[in-house]
Amino acid sequence: MRFLLFALLLFAVLACNKNNESDLLIEGRVADSRNSSGLGSVEVNLQEQVLADGVLNASFQQAAQASTASDGSYELAFERKNALLYRLQFEKTGYFDRTLEVNPDDVRPGETVTRNLSMTPEAFFEVRLWNTSGSGSDSELRFRNLDGDFGCACCTTDWVVIDGGTTDTTFTCSLHGDFMIHFTYEITQPGIDTTVVDSVYCPAFQTSAVTIEW
């Protein structure tokens, strides 16, 4: 009876070790880009692109999921497959999403792969272009941001052109939080040309609004 119990315990330990050895491990820490402090409650999703029976599945499928602890740390354990690419996705409300690719050759059983990164908080910049002068189609306002793109198609350095027939328009940009954004606008009216360069500080998680009357 004792021998049978010992054999069962030994089998369970060996089976557990075998499973652990076959697991792949990725761990890391997510920090706030402003101060490098740990960022908790970040959703971490590991996706994989798998070759099965000689056929590549072009779409990614979920391999593991976790949330960061209060210090920003996370750990993902997942089964080994014939993966051609791993993709780590990091998401948290109020922050720009991040994606990291991981080469399967870097992930080996019994070894831990470390992937640290920082996430940038989001802010919003609302611009109202308001034609209060009643000027007609022979006038024009041109507005653009002078800083680089922030990962949002709505916030670029392209010119926004408004003709005098438009009386009121508003648009909102998504940009990095706690950032001073610089912008310029040009107003063309019969006999008057005006160029202005200005800036606005945009606190993280808030909307900063500017109204330009012409």
GROMACS elastic network, one bead per residue, 0.5 to 0.9 nm:
[ bonds ]
;  ai    aj funct       b0    kb
    1     4     6  0.51203   500
    1     5     6  0.62789   500
    1     6     6  0.86302   500
    2     5     6  0.51325   500
    2     6     6  0.61215   500
    2     7     6  0.85493   500
    3     6     6  0.50832   500
    3     7     6  0.60854   500
    3     8     6  0.86486   500
    4     7     6  0.50620   500
    4     8     6  0.62388   500
    4     9     6  0.87011   500
    5     8     6  0.51660   500
    5     9     6  0.62628   500
    5    10     6  0.86132   500
    6     9     6  0.51529   500
    6    10     6  0.60902   500
    6    11     6  0.85638   500
    7    10     6  0.50907   500
    7    11     6  0.61068   500
    7    12     6  0.86408   500
    8    11     6  0.51146   500
    8    12     6  0.62481   500
    8    13     6  0.87324   500
    9    12     6  0.51314   500
    9    13     6  0.62636   500
    9    14     6  0.86576   500
   10    13     6  0.51613   500
   10    14     6  0.61592   500
   10    15     6  0.85285   500
   11    14     6  0.51609   500
   11    15     6  0.60367   500
   11    16     6  0.85201   500
   12    15     6  0.51037   500
   12    16     6  0.60894   500
   12    17     6  0.86007   500
   13    16     6  0.51068   500
   13    17     6  0.61670   500
   13    18     6  0.85393   500
   14    17     6  0.50963   500
   14    18     6  0.60610   500
   14    19     6  0.86591   500
   15    18     6  0.50327   500
   15    19     6  0.62868   500
   15    20     6  0.86880   500
   16    19     6  0.52104   500
   16    20     6  0.62710   500
   16    21     6  0.86520   500
   17    20     6  0.50448   500
   17    21     6  0.60648   500
   17    22     6  0.85958   500
   18    21     6  0.51462   500
   18    22     6  0.62991   500
   18    23     6  0.88017   500
   19    22     6  0.51783   500
   19    23     6  0.63542   500
   19    79     6  0.88936   500
   20    23     6  0.51936   500
   20    24     6  0.83721   500
   20   109     6  0.84310   500
   20   110     6  0.76637   500
   21    24     6  0.79853   500
   21   109     6  0.57684   500
   21   110     6  0.53654   500
   22    78     6  0.87260   500
   22    79     6  0.67003   500
   22    80     6  0.65920   500
   22   108     6  0.89406   500
   22   109     6  0.55717   500
   22   110     6  0.73519   500
   23    77     6  0.61105   500
   23    78     6  0.54971   500
   23    79     6  0.50633   500
   23    80     6  0.62964   500
   23   108     6  0.87014   500
   23   109     6  0.59402   500
   23   110     6  0.72793   500
   24    76     6  0.80383   500
   24    77     6  0.55607   500
   24    78     6  0.53174   500
   24    79     6  0.60968   500
   24    80     6  0.62119   500
   24   107     6  0.66487   500
   24   108     6  0.63593   500
   24   109     6  0.52575   500
   24   110     6  0.70367   500
   24   111     6  0.73628   500
   24   112     6  0.73544   500
   24   113     6  0.85629   500
   25    75     6  0.71545   500
   25    76     6  0.56595   500
   25    78     6  0.67124   500
   25   107     6  0.75447   500
   25   108     6  0.81649   500
   25   109     6  0.76707   500
   25   110     6  0.78408   500
   25   111     6  0.68552   500
   25   113     6  0.62662   500
   25   114     6  0.86870   500
   26    74     6  0.83756   500
   26    75     6  0.58486   500
   26    76     6  0.51683   500
   26    77     6  0.66855   500
   26    78     6  0.87311   500
   26   107     6  0.79743   500
   26   111     6  0.87964   500
   26   112     6  0.56589   500
   26   114     6  0.58329   500
   26   115     6  0.71729   500
   27    73     6  0.74465   500
   27    74     6  0.55368   500
   27    76     6  0.61249   500
   27    77     6  0.86938   500
   27   112     6  0.69230   500
   27   113     6  0.62250   500
   27   115     6  0.62579   500
   27   116     6  0.80297   500
   28    72     6  0.81610   500
   28    73     6  0.56928   500
   28    74     6  0.56082   500
   28    75     6  0.67201   500
   28   113     6  0.81459   500
   28   114     6  0.50798   500
   28   117     6  0.79533   500
   29    38     6  0.71640   500
   29    39     6  0.81604   500
   29    68     6  0.77561   500
   29    71     6  0.77810   500
   29    72     6  0.50400   500
   29    74     6  0.61772   500
   29    75     6  0.89413   500
   29   114     6  0.84240   500
   29   115     6  0.71950   500
   29   117     6  0.66376   500
   29   118     6  0.83196   500
   30    36     6  0.85920   500
   30    37     6  0.84565   500
   30    38     6  0.60103   500
   30    39     6  0.56498   500
   30    40     6  0.78743   500
   30    42     6  0.78423   500
   30    68     6  0.74878   500
   30    71     6  0.82492   500
   30    73     6  0.63929   500
   30    74     6  0.79972   500
   30    90     6  0.87599   500
   30   115     6  0.88502   500
   30   116     6  0.59194   500
   30   117     6  0.52223   500
   30   118     6  0.54182   500
   30   119     6  0.70787   500
   31    34     6  0.85853   500
   31    35     6  0.79354   500
   31    36     6  0.50213   500
   31    37     6  0.52811   500
   31    39     6  0.50090   500
   31    40     6  0.85418   500
   31    71     6  0.83942   500
   31    72     6  0.61841   500
   31    73     6  0.89066   500
   31   116     6  0.80876   500
   31   117     6  0.64386   500
   31   119     6  0.62721   500
   31   120     6  0.89003   500
   32    35     6  0.59615   500
   32    36     6  0.50524   500
   32    37     6  0.55424   500
   32    38     6  0.63965   500
   32    39     6  0.58590   500
   32    72     6  0.89767   500
   32   117     6  0.88263   500
   32   118     6  0.54592   500
   32   119     6  0.53245   500
   32   120     6  0.63217   500
   32   121     6  0.76304   500
   33    36     6  0.55772   500
   33    37     6  0.80328   500
   33   117     6  0.87088   500
   33   118     6  0.51019   500
   33   119     6  0.54634   500
   33   120     6  0.52827   500
   33   121     6  0.77812   500
   34    37     6  0.81028   500
   34   118     6  0.88179   500
   34   119     6  0.86937   500
   34   120     6  0.72934   500
   34   121     6  0.82575   500
   34   177     6  0.89949   500
   34   178     6  0.83789   500
   35    38     6  0.89463   500
   36    39     6  0.85952   500
   36   118     6  0.73432   500
   37    71     6  0.75808   500
   37    72     6  0.79286   500
   38    68     6  0.89148   500
   38    69     6  0.84404   500
   38    70     6  0.66966   500
   38    73     6  0.74578   500
   38   118     6  0.89721   500
   39    42     6  0.68537   500
   39    68     6  0.72268   500
   39    69     6  0.77473   500
   39    70     6  0.64244   500
   39    71     6  0.62066   500
   39    73     6  0.81251   500
   39   118     6  0.85833   500
   39   119     6  0.83357   500
   40    67     6  0.75830   500
   40    68     6  0.50536   500
   40    69     6  0.50279   500
   40    71     6  0.61114   500
   40    73     6  0.77885   500
   40    92     6  0.89829   500
   41    67     6  0.54303   500
   41    68     6  0.51111   500
   41    69     6  0.63873   500
   41    70     6  0.70604   500
   41    72     6  0.77976   500
   41    92     6  0.71067   500
   42    66     6  0.82991   500
   42    67     6  0.53255   500
   42    68     6  0.52080   500
   42    69     6  0.81923   500
   42    72     6  0.77357   500
   42    74     6  0.89681   500
   42    90     6  0.64500   500
   42    91     6  0.57131   500
   42    92     6  0.50171   500
   42    93     6  0.84389   500
   43    65     6  0.75296   500
   43    66     6  0.61692   500
   43    68     6  0.68487   500
   43    89     6  0.79067   500
   43    90     6  0.56699   500
   43    91     6  0.51359   500
   43    92     6  0.63115   500
   44    64     6  0.84061   500
   44    65     6  0.57099   500
   44    66     6  0.51971   500
   44    67     6  0.57371   500
   44    68     6  0.73653   500
   44    74     6  0.78963   500
   44    76     6  0.86706   500
   44    88     6  0.68839   500
   44    89     6  0.57046   500
   44    91     6  0.67245   500
   45    62     6  0.71644   500
   45    63     6  0.78306   500
   45    64     6  0.61381   500
   45    66     6  0.66578   500
   45    67     6  0.86715   500
   45    76     6  0.88552   500
   45    87     6  0.80914   500
   45    88     6  0.57546   500
   45    89     6  0.51154   500
   45    90     6  0.66351   500
   45    91     6  0.85205   500
   46    61     6  0.84897   500
   46    62     6  0.60158   500
   46    63     6  0.55000   500
   46    64     6  0.51327   500
   46    65     6  0.61123   500
   46    66     6  0.87096   500
   46    76     6  0.78923   500
   46    86     6  0.68828   500
   46    87     6  0.57457   500
   46    89     6  0.64586   500
   47    60     6  0.56806   500
   47    61     6  0.52353   500
   47    63     6  0.52643   500
   47    64     6  0.71654   500
   47    65     6  0.88846   500
   47    85     6  0.84260   500
   47    86     6  0.57119   500
   47    87     6  0.50882   500
   47    88     6  0.64301   500
   47    89     6  0.79152   500
   48    59     6  0.84786   500
   48    60     6  0.52198   500
   48    61     6  0.54497   500
   48    62     6  0.63666   500
   48    63     6  0.62022   500
   48    81     6  0.89954   500
   48    83     6  0.62568   500
   48    84     6  0.75492   500
   48    85     6  0.57955   500
   48    87     6  0.62191   500
   48    88     6  0.88934   500
   49    56     6  0.76092   500
   49    57     6  0.63085   500
   49    58     6  0.66368   500
   49    59     6  0.64497   500
   49    61     6  0.66076   500
   49    82     6  0.86029   500
   49    83     6  0.55456   500
   49    84     6  0.56730   500
   49    85     6  0.52911   500
   49    86     6  0.64909   500
   49    87     6  0.83863   500
   50    55     6  0.84331   500
   50    56     6  0.61437   500
   50    57     6  0.57777   500
   50    58     6  0.80179   500
   50    59     6  0.85968   500
   50    60     6  0.77079   500
   50    61     6  0.81448   500
   50    81     6  0.71179   500
   50    82     6  0.57177   500
   50    84     6  0.58732   500
   50    85     6  0.74972   500
   51    54     6  0.59954   500
   51    55     6  0.54315   500
   51    57     6  0.62038   500
   51    58     6  0.89574   500
   51    81     6  0.83733   500
   51    82     6  0.56180   500
   51    83     6  0.60372   500
   51    84     6  0.67876   500
   52    55     6  0.52562   500
   52    56     6  0.63969   500
   52    57     6  0.74630   500
   52    81     6  0.88737   500
   52    82     6  0.70910   500
   52    83     6  0.87823   500
   53    56     6  0.83798   500
   56    59     6  0.87560   500
   56    84     6  0.85516   500
   57    60     6  0.74298   500
   57    61     6  0.89337   500
   60    85     6  0.88624   500
   60    86     6  0.84982   500
   60    87     6  0.82957   500
   62    65     6  0.77775   500
   63    77     6  0.88371   500
   63    78     6  0.63483   500
   63    79     6  0.78526   500
   63    86     6  0.88892   500
   64    76     6  0.62214   500
   64    77     6  0.68779   500
   64    78     6  0.60666   500
   65    75     6  0.89054   500
   65    76     6  0.67563   500
   65    77     6  0.88401   500
   66    74     6  0.67644   500
   66    75     6  0.70042   500
   66    76     6  0.66225   500
   67    72     6  0.87787   500
   67    73     6  0.85117   500
   67    74     6  0.64967   500
   67    75     6  0.85594   500
   68    71     6  0.75209   500
   68    72     6  0.50502   500
   68    73     6  0.51828   500
   68    75     6  0.81264   500
   69    72     6  0.51774   500
   69    73     6  0.54121   500
   69    74     6  0.65377   500
   70    73     6  0.74648   500
   73   116     6  0.88599   500
   80    83     6  0.79885   500
   80   108     6  0.86855   500
   80   109     6  0.78987   500
   82   104     6  0.87884   500
   83    86     6  0.71877   500
   83   104     6  0.65214   500
   84   103     6  0.76532   500
   84   104     6  0.63407   500
   84   105     6  0.88801   500
   85   101     6  0.72443   500
   85   102     6  0.64758   500
   85   103     6  0.57881   500
   85   104     6  0.58709   500
   86   100     6  0.84769   500
   86   101     6  0.58042   500
   86   103     6  0.64008   500
   86   104     6  0.65335   500
   87    99     6  0.68897   500
   87   100     6  0.57683   500
   87   102     6  0.59506   500
   87   103     6  0.87711   500
   88    98     6  0.82065   500
   88    99     6  0.55426   500
   88   101     6  0.61440   500
   88   102     6  0.73824   500
   89    97     6  0.74002   500
   89    98     6  0.59457   500
   89   100     6  0.65750   500
   89   101     6  0.88057   500
   90    96     6  0.88672   500
   90    97     6  0.57506   500
   90    98     6  0.51477   500
   90    99     6  0.62616   500
   90   100     6  0.84991   500
   90   119     6  0.84606   500
   91    95     6  0.73263   500
   91    96     6  0.73951   500
   91    97     6  0.50030   500
   91    98     6  0.68691   500
   91    99     6  0.89709   500
   91   119     6  0.89168   500
   92    95     6  0.55912   500
   92    96     6  0.75744   500
   92    97     6  0.70780   500
   92   119     6  0.87990   500
   93    96     6  0.81498   500
   93    97     6  0.88686   500
   93   121     6  0.89465   500
   93   122     6  0.89587   500
   94   120     6  0.87391   500
   94   121     6  0.58421   500
   94   122     6  0.54820   500
   94   123     6  0.79718   500
   94   204     6  0.82364   500
   94   205     6  0.60963   500
   95   119     6  0.64607   500
   95   120     6  0.55543   500
   95   122     6  0.50697   500
   95   123     6  0.87307   500
   95   176     6  0.86797   500
   95   177     6  0.87720   500
   95   205     6  0.84520   500
   96   119     6  0.65224   500
   96   120     6  0.57409   500
   96   121     6  0.62489   500
   96   122     6  0.61610   500
   96   151     6  0.80378   500
   96   175     6  0.89737   500
   96   176     6  0.82254   500
   97   119     6  0.73677   500
   97   120     6  0.83860   500
   98   117     6  0.85652   500
   98   118     6  0.85154   500
   98   119     6  0.69510   500
  100   115     6  0.84829   500
  100   117     6  0.89336   500
  102   105     6  0.85565   500
  102   106     6  0.73276   500
  102   107     6  0.81598   500
  102   115     6  0.88268   500
  103   106     6  0.55216   500
  103   107     6  0.72661   500
  104   107     6  0.52346   500
  104   108     6  0.80058   500
  105   108     6  0.72331   500
  106   113     6  0.72777   500
  107   111     6  0.72565   500
  107   112     6  0.74804   500
  107   113     6  0.63025   500
  108   111     6  0.55877   500
  108   112     6  0.76776   500
  108   113     6  0.82619   500
  109   112     6  0.81028   500
  120   176     6  0.64691   500
  120   177     6  0.72555   500
  121   175     6  0.85363   500
  121   176     6  0.59784   500
  121   177     6  0.51069   500
  121   178     6  0.80965   500
  121   204     6  0.58659   500
  121   205     6  0.69461   500
  122   174     6  0.67143   500
  122   175     6  0.58078   500
  122   178     6  0.85311   500
  122   203     6  0.86807   500
  122   204     6  0.56766   500
  122   205     6  0.56897   500
  122   206     6  0.81270   500
  123   173     6  0.83807   500
  123   174     6  0.58861   500
  123   175     6  0.53447   500
  123   176     6  0.57013   500
  123   178     6  0.75796   500
  123   179     6  0.84061   500
  123   202     6  0.62768   500
  123   203     6  0.63649   500
  123   206     6  0.53666   500
  123   207     6  0.61615   500
  123   208     6  0.80423   500
  124   172     6  0.65998   500
  124   173     6  0.55332   500
  124   175     6  0.59741   500
  124   176     6  0.81925   500
  124   177     6  0.79034   500
  124   202     6  0.70631   500
  124   203     6  0.85292   500
  124   204     6  0.82054   500
  124   205     6  0.74971   500
  124   206     6  0.61985   500
  124   208     6  0.62156   500
  124   209     6  0.83951   500
  125   155     6  0.87397   500
  125   171     6  0.84532   500
  125   172     6  0.55476   500
  125   173     6  0.50371   500
  125   174     6  0.64747   500
  125   175     6  0.72850   500
  125   181     6  0.86269   500
  125   200     6  0.85575   500
  125   202     6  0.69637   500
  125   206     6  0.86076   500
  125   207     6  0.57049   500
  125   208     6  0.50060   500
  125   209     6  0.59372   500
  125   210     6  0.78704   500
  126   170     6  0.71153   500
  126   171     6  0.58771   500
  126   173     6  0.63460   500
  126   174     6  0.89256   500
  126   207     6  0.67295   500
  126   208     6  0.60210   500
  126   210     6  0.62483   500
  126   211     6  0.84496   500
  127   169     6  0.83903   500
  127   170     6  0.56194   500
  127   171     6  0.55523   500
  127   172     6  0.62030   500
  127   173     6  0.82458   500
  127   208     6  0.86078   500
  127   209     6  0.59021   500
  127   210     6  0.50254   500
  127   211     6  0.59900   500
  127   212     6  0.76598   500
  128   168     6  0.72702   500
  128   169     6  0.58352   500
  128   171     6  0.67121   500
  128   172     6  0.87711   500
  128   209     6  0.77029   500
  128   210     6  0.61912   500
  128   212     6  0.61123   500
  128   213     6  0.82495   500
  129   141     6  0.83231   500
  129   143     6  0.88661   500
  129   162     6  0.81953   500
  129   167     6  0.80018   500
  129   168     6  0.58403   500
  129   169     6  0.53843   500
  129   170     6  0.62416   500
  129   171     6  0.87399   500
  129   210     6  0.86396   500
  129   211     6  0.61091   500
  129   212     6  0.50643   500
  129   213     6  0.62162   500
  129   214     6  0.78425   500
  130   133     6  0.89208   500
  130   166     6  0.83025   500
  130   167     6  0.57632   500
  130   169     6  0.65046   500
  130   170     6  0.83905   500
  130   211     6  0.71320   500
  130   212     6  0.60795   500
  130   214     6  0.63669   500
  131   134     6  0.64173   500
  131   135     6  0.74140   500
  131   164     6  0.72251   500
  131   165     6  0.86439   500
  131   166     6  0.70826   500
  131   168     6  0.60117   500
  131   169     6  0.88693   500
  131   212     6  0.84037   500
  131   213     6  0.57594   500
  132   135     6  0.80259   500
  132   167     6  0.70737   500
  132   168     6  0.84883   500
  132   213     6  0.62136   500
  132   214     6  0.58308   500
  133   136     6  0.89771   500
  133   167     6  0.89830   500
  133   213     6  0.81872   500
  133   214     6  0.59731   500
  134   164     6  0.77386   500
  134   165     6  0.85234   500
  134   167     6  0.76921   500
  134   214     6  0.86833   500
  135   138     6  0.74925   500
  135   139     6  0.63183   500
  135   140     6  0.89182   500
  135   164     6  0.55864   500
  135   165     6  0.75911   500
  135   167     6  0.89499   500
  135   189     6  0.76997   500
  135   214     6  0.84401   500
  136   139     6  0.59891   500
  136   140     6  0.87120   500
  136   163     6  0.78230   500
  136   165     6  0.54191   500
  136   166     6  0.85536   500
  136   189     6  0.89793   500
  137   140     6  0.73826   500
  137   163     6  0.58618   500
  137   165     6  0.52097   500
  137   166     6  0.85402   500
  138   163     6  0.76773   500
  138   164     6  0.65200   500
  138   165     6  0.87052   500
  138   188     6  0.83102   500
  138   189     6  0.67280   500
  138   190     6  0.70708   500
  139   162     6  0.88153   500
  139   163     6  0.60733   500
  139   165     6  0.83568   500
  139   187     6  0.75370   500
  139   188     6  0.53755   500
  139   190     6  0.68484   500
  140   161     6  0.71480   500
  140   162     6  0.57468   500
  140   164     6  0.54638   500
  140   165     6  0.88391   500
  140   186     6  0.81140   500
  140   187     6  0.58419   500
  140   188     6  0.51139   500
  140   189     6  0.66737   500
  141   160     6  0.81246   500
  141   161     6  0.58724   500
  141   162     6  0.51322   500
  141   163     6  0.63270   500
  141   164     6  0.76878   500
  141   185     6  0.69784   500
  141   186     6  0.56812   500
  141   188     6  0.63289   500
  141   189     6  0.87758   500
  141   214     6  0.79910   500
  142   159     6  0.61775   500
  142   160     6  0.55777   500
  142   162     6  0.63435   500
  142   163     6  0.86565   500
  142   184     6  0.83339   500
  142   185     6  0.53687   500
  142   186     6  0.50962   500
  142   187     6  0.65154   500
  142   188     6  0.84693   500
  143   158     6  0.83894   500
  143   159     6  0.54958   500
  143   160     6  0.50285   500
  143   161     6  0.65308   500
  143   162     6  0.83804   500
  143   183     6  0.75146   500
  143   184     6  0.59417   500
  143   186     6  0.65828   500
  143   187     6  0.88609   500
  144   156     6  0.77684   500
  144   157     6  0.56303   500
  144   158     6  0.58778   500
  144   160     6  0.60400   500
  144   161     6  0.88611   500
  144   183     6  0.58257   500
  144   184     6  0.57727   500
  144   185     6  0.64786   500
  145   148     6  0.79024   500
  145   149     6  0.89387   500
  145   155     6  0.76971   500
  145   156     6  0.66744   500
  145   158     6  0.73761   500
  145   159     6  0.79198   500
  145   181     6  0.74255   500
  145   182     6  0.60673   500
  145   184     6  0.64823   500
  145   185     6  0.88151   500
  146   156     6  0.86390   500
  146   157     6  0.59263   500
  146   158     6  0.89953   500
  146   181     6  0.75889   500
  146   182     6  0.53696   500
  146   183     6  0.50070   500
  146   184     6  0.69824   500
  147   150     6  0.88395   500
  147   156     6  0.81004   500
  147   157     6  0.67293   500
  147   181     6  0.64444   500
  147   182     6  0.61701   500
  147   183     6  0.75368   500
  148   155     6  0.86499   500
  148   156     6  0.68510   500
  148   157     6  0.65532   500
  149   152     6  0.69905   500
  149   153     6  0.80433   500
  149   155     6  0.61574   500
  149   156     6  0.50118   500
  149   157     6  0.68366   500
  149   175     6  0.79328   500
  150   153     6  0.82885   500
  150   155     6  0.67105   500
  150   156     6  0.76089   500
  150   173     6  0.89826   500
  150   174     6  0.70567   500
  150   175     6  0.51752   500
  150   176     6  0.65491   500
  151   154     6  0.88635   500
  151   155     6  0.79046   500
  151   156     6  0.88481   500
  151   174     6  0.80180   500
  151   175     6  0.76458   500
  152   155     6  0.55600   500
  152   156     6  0.75771   500
  152   173     6  0.73536   500
  152   174     6  0.59894   500
  152   175     6  0.73667   500
  153   156     6  0.65350   500
  153   173     6  0.84146   500
  153   174     6  0.86543   500
  154   171     6  0.82609   500
  154   172     6  0.72044   500
  154   173     6  0.54129   500
  154   174     6  0.71138   500
  155   158     6  0.85315   500
  155   172     6  0.77954   500
  155   174     6  0.61638   500
  155   175     6  0.71254   500
  156   159     6  0.84819   500
  156   173     6  0.83756   500
  157   183     6  0.89235   500
  159   185     6  0.89229   500
  162   165     6  0.81165   500
  162   166     6  0.65695   500
  162   167     6  0.89791   500
  162   169     6  0.85792   500
  163   166     6  0.58933   500
  163   167     6  0.87252   500
  164   167     6  0.70129   500
  164   189     6  0.88058   500
  166   169     6  0.73998   500
  170   211     6  0.88618   500
  172   207     6  0.87968   500
  172   209     6  0.87487   500
  174   177     6  0.89610   500
  175   179     6  0.79414   500
  175   181     6  0.86070   500
  175   202     6  0.83671   500
  176   179     6  0.59385   500
  176   202     6  0.80497   500
  176   203     6  0.87102   500
  176   204     6  0.72504   500
  177   180     6  0.87592   500
  177   201     6  0.89412   500
  177   202     6  0.60420   500
  177   203     6  0.52935   500
  177   205     6  0.66278   500
  177   206     6  0.80220   500
  178   201     6  0.68782   500
  178   202     6  0.54121   500
  178   204     6  0.50688   500
  178   205     6  0.88269   500
  179   200     6  0.83849   500
  179   201     6  0.58208   500
  179   202     6  0.54192   500
  179   203     6  0.67958   500
  179   204     6  0.79737   500
  180   199     6  0.65505   500
  180   200     6  0.55757   500
  180   202     6  0.60921   500
  180   203     6  0.87149   500
  181   198     6  0.86466   500
  181   199     6  0.54838   500
  181   200     6  0.54894   500
  181   201     6  0.63099   500
  181   202     6  0.72579   500
  182   197     6  0.74360   500
  182   198     6  0.58519   500
  182   200     6  0.66186   500
  182   201     6  0.88473   500
  183   196     6  0.84589   500
  183   197     6  0.59114   500
  183   198     6  0.55499   500
  183   199     6  0.58884   500
  183   200     6  0.83662   500
  184   195     6  0.72823   500
  184   196     6  0.55123   500
  184   198     6  0.61489   500
  184   199     6  0.83870   500
  185   194     6  0.81475   500
  185   195     6  0.58777   500
  185   196     6  0.54846   500
  185   197     6  0.67498   500
  185   198     6  0.86865   500
  185   212     6  0.89170   500
  186   193     6  0.72785   500
  186   194     6  0.55070   500
  186   196     6  0.64751   500
  186   197     6  0.89951   500
  187   192     6  0.78981   500
  187   193     6  0.57325   500
  187   194     6  0.50117   500
  187   195     6  0.65355   500
  187   196     6  0.87219   500
  187   214     6  0.74259   500
  188   191     6  0.81920   500
  188   192     6  0.61482   500
  188   194     6  0.65733   500
  188   195     6  0.88976   500
  189   192     6  0.50493   500
  189   193     6  0.62469   500
  189   194     6  0.85863   500
  190   193     6  0.80625   500
  200   208     6  0.76354   500
  200   209     6  0.86830   500
  200   210     6  0.82313   500
  201   208     6  0.76290   500
  202   205     6  0.87192   500
  202   206     6  0.71277   500
  202   207     6  0.71010   500
  202   208     6  0.57122   500
  203   206     6  0.57500   500
  203   207     6  0.77094   500
  203   208     6  0.76969   500
  204   207     6  0.84003   500
